[in-house]
């Protein structure tokens, strides 16, 4: 049902929700919009996310990371009735804006958010940071302990210093090859 073609009256607004309840707020809002017929005033509802690769126990898993936890974007023709309905929706705490009325965000801001969301290559989510102790779990240095020297989330790589033959040796490896201690 949410296939309304936006007109010039449609603007993008940011709605604040309880953090972690963004999807529940969207589901609740969609139900209320359908039940009242106000869905015709809404073109799109987005929880801004991007793909991340989380590495846990040596296994890679693609997850959606919220870009702005606790916030939802809505493209709509905002009327007093719609404003009231959204504010009274479960898990919604209000609109972002000044004073009593919500302020739309610029087209440029929306385009920047959508561009980040549509980046094709997911980034890696590191479970460790520079200076952390890690254990190598695969490869020729399996069972070695080391210290993280550098983390590259974009490439999913980590540089680890291990002690070998009485000296420190830097190794670059995939994040999936190490686990935090």
C-alpha positions as protocol buffer text, in pm:
chain_id: "A"
residue {
  index: 1
  type: UNK
  ca { x: 0 y: 0 z: 0 }
}
residue {
  index: 2
  type: UNK
  ca { x: 292 y: 240 z: 51 }
}
residue {
  index: 3
  type: UNK
  ca { x: 338 y: 320 z: -316 }
}
residue {
  index: 4
  type: UNK
  ca { x: 212 y: 679 z: -311 }
}
residue {
  index: 5
  type: UNK
  ca { x: 388 y: 896 z: -567 }
}
residue {
  index: 6
  type: UNK
  ca { x: 531 y: 1197 z: -385 }
}
residue {
  index: 7
  type: UNK
  ca { x: 424 y: 1547 z: -488 }
}
residue {
  index: 8
  type: UNK
  ca { x: 591 y: 1881 z: -418 }
}
residue {
  index: 9
  type: UNK
  ca { x: 415 y: 1881 z: -79 }
}
residue {
  index: 10
  type: UNK
  ca { x: 610 y: 1571 z: 31 }
}
residue {
  index: 11
  type: UNK
  ca { x: 913 y: 1637 z: 249 }
}
residue {
  index: 12
  type: UNK
  ca { x: 1152 y: 1415 z: 445 }
}
residue {
  index: 13
  type: UNK
  ca { x: 1117 y: 1422 z: 823 }
}
residue {
  index: 14
  type: UNK
  ca { x: 1315 y: 1252 z: 1098 }
}
residue {
  index: 15
  type: UNK
  ca { x: 1117 y: 1070 z: 1366 }
}
residue {
  index: 16
  type: UNK
  ca { x: 1283 y: 979 z: 1696 }
}
residue {
  index: 17
  type: UNK
  ca { x: 1211 y: 632 z: 1835 }
}
residue {
  index: 18
  type: UNK
  ca { x: 1333 y: 432 z: 2129 }
}
residue {
  index: 19
  type: UNK
  ca { x: 1676 y: 301 z: 2031 }
}
residue {
  index: 20
  type: UNK
  ca { x: 1652 y: -63 z: 1924 }
}
residue {
  index: 21
  type: UNK
  ca { x: 1279 y: -29 z: 1852 }
}
residue {
  index: 22
  type: UNK
  ca { x: 1303 y: 132 z: 1509 }
}
residue {
  index: 23
  type: UNK
  ca { x: 1151 y: -165 z: 1321 }
}
residue {
  index: 24
  type: UNK
  ca { x: 871 y: -206 z: 1577 }
}
residue {
  index: 25
  type: UNK
  ca { x: 793 y: 166 z: 1549 }
}
residue {
  index: 26
  type: UNK
  ca { x: 779 y: 136 z: 1168 }
}
residue {
  index: 27
  type: UNK
  ca { x: 550 y: -171 z: 1185 }
}
residue {
  index: 28
  type: UNK
  ca { x: 321 y: 0 z: 1435 }
}
residue {
  index: 29
  type: UNK
  ca { x: 313 y: 317 z: 1226 }
}
residue {
  index: 30
  type: UNK
  ca { x: 231 y: 127 z: 905 }
}
residue {
  index: 31
  type: UNK
  ca { x: -60 y: -49 z: 1081 }
}
residue {
  index: 32
  type: UNK
  ca { x: -197 y: 282 z: 1207 }
}
residue {
  index: 33
  type: UNK
  ca { x: -158 y: 448 z: 867 }
}
residue {
  index: 34
  type: UNK
  ca { x: -346 y: 164 z: 695 }
}
residue {
  index: 35
  type: UNK
  ca { x: -624 y: 161 z: 956 }
}
residue {
  index: 36
  type: UNK
  ca { x: -683 y: 536 z: 922 }
}
residue {
  index: 37
  type: UNK
  ca { x: -631 y: 567 z: 546 }
}
residue {
  index: 38
  type: UNK
  ca { x: -352 y: 819 z: 601 }
}
residue {
  index: 39
  type: UNK
  ca { x: -104 y: 592 z: 419 }
}
residue {
  index: 40
  type: UNK
  ca { x: -179 y: 795 z: 102 }
}
residue {
  index: 41
  type: UNK
  ca { x: 15 y: 1083 z: 258 }
}
residue {
  index: 42
  type: UNK
  ca { x: 328 y: 870 z: 308 }
}
residue {
  index: 43
  type: UNK
  ca { x: 557 y: 772 z: 20 }
}
residue {
  index: 44
  type: UNK
  ca { x: 838 y: 600 z: 210 }
}
residue {
  index: 45
  type: UNK
  ca { x: 951 y: 501 z: 560 }
}
residue {
  index: 46
  type: UNK
  ca { x: 1320 y: 415 z: 605 }
}
residue {
  index: 47
  type: UNK
  ca { x: 1532 y: 287 z: 892 }
}
residue {
  index: 48
  type: UNK
  ca { x: 1876 y: 396 z: 765 }
}
residue {
  index: 49
  type: UNK
  ca { x: 2112 y: 96 z: 769 }
}
residue {
  index: 50
  type: UNK
  ca { x: 2422 y: -27 z: 589 }
}
residue {
  index: 51
  type: UNK
  ca { x: 2572 y: -372 z: 546 }
}
residue {
  index: 52
  type: UNK
  ca { x: 2853 y: -471 z: 783 }
}
residue {
  index: 53
  type: UNK
  ca { x: 3039 y: -797 z: 813 }
}
residue {
  index: 54
  type: UNK
  ca { x: 3065 y: -905 z: 1174 }
}
residue {
  index: 55
  type: UNK
  ca { x: 3330 y: -1164 z: 1259 }
}
residue {
  index: 56
  type: UNK
  ca { x: 3253 y: -1383 z: 1557 }
}
residue {
  index: 57
  type: UNK
  ca { x: 3453 y: -1692 z: 1651 }
}
residue {
  index: 58
  type: UNK
  ca { x: 3619 y: -1691 z: 1311 }
}
residue {
  index: 59
  type: UNK
  ca { x: 3292 y: -1685 z: 1118 }
}
residue {
  index: 60
  type: UNK
  ca { x: 3184 y: -1397 z: 894 }
}
residue {
  index: 61
  type: UNK
  ca { x: 2820 y: -1288 z: 907 }
}
residue {
  index: 62
  type: UNK
  ca { x: 2659 y: -1000 z: 717 }
}
residue {
  index: 63
  type: UNK
  ca { x: 2447 y: -776 z: 940 }
}
residue {
  index: 64
  type: UNK
  ca { x: 2253 y: -452 z: 898 }
}
residue {
  index: 65
  type: UNK
  ca { x: 2407 y: -176 z: 1106 }
}
residue {
  index: 66
  type: UNK
  ca { x: 2183 y: 117 z: 1191 }
}
residue {
  index: 67
  type: UNK
  ca { x: 2338 y: 443 z: 1073 }
}
residue {
  index: 68
  type: UNK
  ca { x: 2134 y: 648 z: 1322 }
}
residue {
  index: 69
  type: UNK
  ca { x: 2006 y: 430 z: 1607 }
}
residue {
  index: 70
  type: UNK
  ca { x: 1675 y: 564 z: 1735 }
}
residue {
  index: 71
  type: UNK
  ca { x: 1582 y: 749 z: 1415 }
}
residue {
  index: 72
  type: UNK
  ca { x: 1351 y: 678 z: 1121 }
}
residue {
  index: 73
  type: UNK
  ca { x: 1313 y: 881 z: 799 }
}
residue {
  index: 74
  type: UNK
  ca { x: 965 y: 941 z: 659 }
}
residue {
  index: 75
  type: UNK
  ca { x: 886 y: 1096 z: 319 }
}
residue {
  index: 76
  type: UNK
  ca { x: 538 y: 1242 z: 358 }
}
residue {
  index: 77
  type: UNK
  ca { x: 290 y: 1523 z: 315 }
}
residue {
  index: 78
  type: UNK
  ca { x: 270 y: 1622 z: 680 }
}
residue {
  index: 79
  type: UNK
  ca { x: -72 y: 1739 z: 800 }
}
residue {
  index: 80
  type: UNK
  ca { x: -186 y: 1803 z: 1157 }
}
residue {
  index: 81
  type: UNK
  ca { x: -375 y: 1472 z: 1156 }
}
residue {
  index: 82
  type: UNK
  ca { x: -70 y: 1276 z: 1035 }
}
residue {
  index: 83
  type: UNK
  ca { x: 160 y: 1461 z: 1276 }
}
residue {
  index: 84
  type: UNK
  ca { x: -66 y: 1366 z: 1568 }
}
residue {
  index: 85
  type: UNK
  ca { x: -95 y: 1001 z: 1455 }
}
residue {
  index: 86
  type: UNK
  ca { x: 283 y: 958 z: 1426 }
}
residue {
  index: 87
  type: UNK
  ca { x: 353 y: 1121 z: 1764 }
}
residue {
  index: 88
  type: UNK
  ca { x: 106 y: 884 z: 1933 }
}
residue {
  index: 89
  type: UNK
  ca { x: 250 y: 570 z: 1769 }
}
residue {
  index: 90
  type: UNK
  ca { x: 406 y: 302 z: 1993 }
}
residue {
  index: 91
  type: UNK
  ca { x: 786 y: 331 z: 2031 }
}
residue {
  index: 92
  type: UNK
  ca { x: 789 y: 684 z: 1879 }
}
residue {
  index: 93
  type: UNK
  ca { x: 912 y: 965 z: 2104 }
}
residue {
  index: 94
  type: UNK
  ca { x: 859 y: 1254 z: 1863 }
}
residue {
  index: 95
  type: UNK
  ca { x: 988 y: 1445 z: 1564 }
}
residue {
  index: 96
  type: UNK
  ca { x: 1321 y: 1617 z: 1517 }
}
residue {
  index: 97
  type: UNK
  ca { x: 1271 y: 1989 z: 1480 }
}
residue {
  index: 98
  type: UNK
  ca { x: 1268 y: 2319 z: 1656 }
}
residue {
  index: 99
  type: UNK
  ca { x: 986 y: 2428 z: 1881 }
}
residue {
  index: 100
  type: UNK
  ca { x: 655 y: 2251 z: 1844 }
}
residue {
  index: 101
  type: UNK
  ca { x: 657 y: 2175 z: 1470 }
}
residue {
  index: 102
  type: UNK
  ca { x: 886 y: 1928 z: 1293 }
}
residue {
  index: 103
  type: UNK
  ca { x: 1134 y: 2067 z: 1043 }
}
residue {
  index: 104
  type: UNK
  ca { x: 1197 y: 1874 z: 720 }
}
residue {
  index: 105
  type: UNK
  ca { x: 1553 y: 1775 z: 637 }
}
residue {
  index: 106
  type: UNK
  ca { x: 1710 y: 1889 z: 311 }
}
residue {
  index: 107
  type: UNK
  ca { x: 1713 y: 1685 z: -7 }
}
residue {
  index: 108
  type: UNK
  ca { x: 2094 y: 1697 z: 8 }
}
residue {
  index: 109
  type: UNK
  ca { x: 2095 y: 1532 z: 353 }
}
residue {
  index: 110
  type: UNK
  ca { x: 1856 y: 1259 z: 236 }
}
residue {
  index: 111
  type: UNK
  ca { x: 2067 y: 1192 z: -74 }
}
residue {
  index: 112
  type: UNK
  ca { x: 2381 y: 1159 z: 141 }
}
residue {
  index: 113
  type: UNK
  ca { x: 2209 y: 908 z: 372 }
}
residue {
  index: 114
  type: UNK
  ca { x: 2072 y: 705 z: 79 }
}
residue {
  index: 115
  type: UNK
  ca { x: 2417 y: 702 z: -83 }
}
residue {
  index: 116
  type: UNK
  ca { x: 2573 y: 555 z: 233 }
}
residue {
  index: 117
  type: UNK
  ca { x: 2293 y: 296 z: 252 }
}
residue {
  index: 118
  type: UNK
  ca { x: 2349 y: 189 z: -109 }
}
residue {
  index: 119
  type: UNK
  ca { x: 2724 y: 137 z: -93 }
}
residue {
  index: 120
  type: UNK
  ca { x: 2769 y: -205 z: -248 }
}
residue {
  index: 121
  type: UNK
  ca { x: 3069 y: -332 z: -55 }
}
residue {
  index: 122
  type: UNK
  ca { x: 2995 y: -400 z: 311 }
}
residue {
  index: 123
  type: UNK
  ca { x: 3254 y: -295 z: 566 }
}
residue {
  index: 124
  type: UNK
  ca { x: 3381 y: -519 z: 844 }
}
residue {
  index: 125
  type: UNK
  ca { x: 3290 y: -474 z: 1206 }
}
residue {
  index: 126
  type: UNK
  ca { x: 3595 y: -527 z: 1425 }
}
residue {
  index: 127
  type: UNK
  ca { x: 3550 y: -693 z: 1763 }
}
residue {
  index: 128
  type: UNK
  ca { x: 3882 y: -549 z: 1876 }
}
residue {
  index: 129
  type: UNK
  ca { x: 4084 y: -228 z: 1860 }
}
residue {
  index: 130
  type: UNK
  ca { x: 4446 y: -121 z: 1858 }
}
residue {
  index: 131
  type: UNK
  ca { x: 4629 y: -251 z: 2166 }
}
residue {
  index: 132
  type: UNK
  ca { x: 4389 y: -542 z: 2235 }
}
residue {
  index: 133
  type: UNK
  ca { x: 4520 y: -893 z: 2297 }
}
residue {
  index: 134
  type: UNK
  ca { x: 4406 y: -1151 z: 2042 }
}
residue {
  index: 135
  type: UNK
  ca { x: 4453 y: -1519 z: 1965 }
}
residue {
  index: 136
  type: UNK
  ca { x: 4516 y: -1643 z: 1611 }
}
residue {
  index: 137
  type: UNK
  ca { x: 4266 y: -1921 z: 1540 }
}
residue {
  index: 138
  type: UNK
  ca { x: 4357 y: -2036 z: 1185 }
}
residue {
  index: 139
  type: UNK
  ca { x: 4656 y: -2056 z: 955 }
}
residue {
  index: 140
  type: UNK
  ca { x: 5025 y: -2129 z: 1018 }
}
residue {
  index: 141
  type: UNK
  ca { x: 5031 y: -1915 z: 1336 }
}
residue {
  index: 142
  type: UNK
  ca { x: 4727 y: -2084 z: 1492 }
}
residue {
  index: 143
  type: UNK
  ca { x: 4727 y: -2064 z: 1877 }
}
residue {
  index: 144
  type: UNK
  ca { x: 4975 y: -1772 z: 1879 }
}
residue {
  index: 145
  type: UNK
  ca { x: 4884 y: -1476 z: 2099 }
}
residue {
  index: 146
  type: UNK
  ca { x: 4943 y: -1122 z: 1980 }
}
residue {
  index: 147
  type: UNK
  ca { x: 4865 y: -755 z: 2018 }
}
residue {
  index: 148
  type: UNK
  ca { x: 4655 y: -566 z: 1761 }
}
residue {
  index: 149
  type: UNK
  ca { x: 4870 y: -299 z: 1600 }
}
residue {
  index: 150
  type: UNK
  ca { x: 4626 y: -178 z: 1333 }
}
residue {
  index: 151
  type: UNK
  ca { x: 4265 y: -242 z: 1222 }
}
residue {
  index: 152
  type: UNK
  ca { x: 4133 y: -186 z: 867 }
}
residue {
  index: 153
  type: UNK
  ca { x: 3754 y: -231 z: 877 }
}
residue {
  index: 154
  type: UNK
  ca { x: 3707 y: -148 z: 507 }
}
residue {
  index: 155
  type: UNK
  ca { x: 3930 y: -438 z: 396 }
}
residue {
  index: 156
  type: UNK
  ca { x: 3856 y: -669 z: 689 }
}
residue {
  index: 157
  type: UNK
  ca { x: 4226 y: -685 z: 778 }
}
residue {
  index: 158
  type: UNK
  ca { x: 4413 y: -663 z: 1107 }
}
residue {
  index: 159
  type: UNK
  ca { x: 4784 y: -623 z: 1177 }
}
residue {
  index: 160
  type: UNK
  ca { x: 4894 y: -830 z: 1479 }
}
residue {
  index: 161
  type: UNK
  ca { x: 5232 y: -828 z: 1655 }
}
residue {
  index: 162
  type: UNK
  ca { x: 5337 y: -1177 z: 1765 }
}
residue {
  index: 163
  type: UNK
  ca { x: 5649 y: -1289 z: 1945 }
}
residue {
  index: 164
  type: UNK
  ca { x: 5848 y: -1536 z: 1735 }
}
residue {
  index: 165
  type: UNK
  ca { x: 6215 y: -1639 z: 1761 }
}
residue {
  index: 166
  type: UNK
  ca { x: 6267 y: -1387 z: 2040 }
}
residue {
  index: 167
  type: UNK
  ca { x: 6146 y: -1083 z: 1850 }
}
residue {
  index: 168
  type: UNK
  ca { x: 5818 y: -915 z: 1761 }
}
residue {
  index: 169
  type: UNK
  ca { x: 5689 y: -993 z: 1413 }
}
residue {
  index: 170
  type: UNK
  ca { x: 5400 y: -800 z: 1249 }
}
residue {
  index: 171
  type: UNK
  ca { x: 5146 y: -1015 z: 1063 }
}
residue {
  index: 172
  type: UNK
  ca { x: 4863 y: -889 z: 844 }
}
residue {
  index: 173
  type: UNK
  ca { x: 4565 y: -1123 z: 833 }
}
residue {
  index: 174
  type: UNK
  ca { x: 4188 y: -1140 z: 786 }
}
residue {
  index: 175
  type: UNK
  ca { x: 3978 y: -1042 z: 1087 }
}
residue {
  index: 176
  type: UNK
  ca { x: 3823 y: -1389 z: 1071 }
}
residue {
  index: 177
  type: UNK
  ca { x: 4163 y: -1540 z: 1162 }
}
residue {
  index: 178
  type: UNK
  ca { x: 4180 y: -1381 z: 1508 }
}
residue {
  index: 179
  type: UNK
  ca { x: 3957 y: -1368 z: 1813 }
}
residue {
  index: 180
  type: UNK
  ca { x: 3970 y: -1130 z: 2111 }
}
residue {
  index: 181
  type: UNK
  ca { x: 4100 y: -1264 z: 2441 }
}
